[in-house]
Amino acid sequence: MTASDRACFGLAVLAGSYAGVTGLHATDMSPVLGLLVVTGALLGFAGRRLFWLWALVVGGSVPLADCAAALFHVTRSDMSLAEGFATDFAFGTIAVAVAMIAAAAGASLALVTSRTN
């Protein structure tokens, strides 16, 4: 890993941690998805060789935070533990997919803009 890859990994961990914690406390998931799209696209553009890793780290942190919350029986006030787990599992899958698509788009944009005529 190069120095820029390590920097991208650190940013992915920070953004993923923030997205995971925000997803636990948010009643609307739009800000979390927006963060995943922006972070995934920027990291995909910055480190296009490992765009898949940045997407897994950023997007995967949301279901990891949900699993940790279920493990410690932390629930949202508006749903039971079973409802929360089913909802969080579905959103976690969507979060990984959204981050992967955004990172692939950022990597594709980096590839197109780096070509010279």
GUMAR-100061 format. One record per residue (C-alpha): residue in three letters; x, y, z. Coordinates in steps of 0.2 Angstrom, whole numbers, plus 5000, padded with zeros to 4 digits. Layout:
// GUMAR-100061
ALAXYZ...
// end
This chain:
// GUMAR-100061
MET500050005000THR500650174996ALA500550325007SER499050394997ASP498150224999ARG498450225018ALA497750405018CYS496250345009PHE496050195021GLY496050315036LEU494750425028ALA493650275024VAL493750215042LEU493350395049ALA491950415036GLY491250245039SER491250265058TYR490350425056ALA489050345044GLY488850195056VAL488550305071THR487450425062GLY486450275055LEU486050215073HIS485350385079ALA484550445063THR482650435059ASP482950465041MET484250375031SER484550505018PRO485950595026VAL486850425029LEU486650385011GLY487250555005LEU488750535015LEU489050365008VAL488850424990VAL489950574992THR491350485002GLY491250334990ALA491450444975LEU492850544982LEU493850394988GLY493550304972PHE494150454962ALA495650474974GLY496150294974ARG495450214959ARG496550054960LEU495750004977PHE493950074974TRP493149914980LEU494049914996TRP493550095000ALA491750054996LEU491749895008VAL492549995022VAL491350145021GLY489750045017GLY490149895028SER490350005043VAL488450035043PRO487949855045LEU489449825057ALA488749965068ASP487049895067CYS487649715072ALA488649795087ALA487049885092ALA486049725092LEU487449635101PHE487349755115HIS485349765114VAL485349955109THR483749985100ARG482950135093SER481550205103ASP480250185089MET480549995086SER480749835095LEU482449735094ALA481749615080GLU481049755070GLY482649855071PHE483749705066ALA482649675051THR482649855045ASP484549875049PHE484949725039ALA484049785024PHE484849955025GLY486549885028THR486449785012ILE485849945003ALA487250045011VAL488649935004ALA487849934987VAL487650124987ALA489450144992MET490050014979ILE489150104965ALA489750274970ALA491550214972ALA491550134955ALA490850294948GLY492250394956ALA493550274949SER492750274932LEU492750464932ALA494650464937LEU495050344923VAL494150454910THR494950614916SER496650544917ARG496750494899THR497550614887ASN497250634869
// end
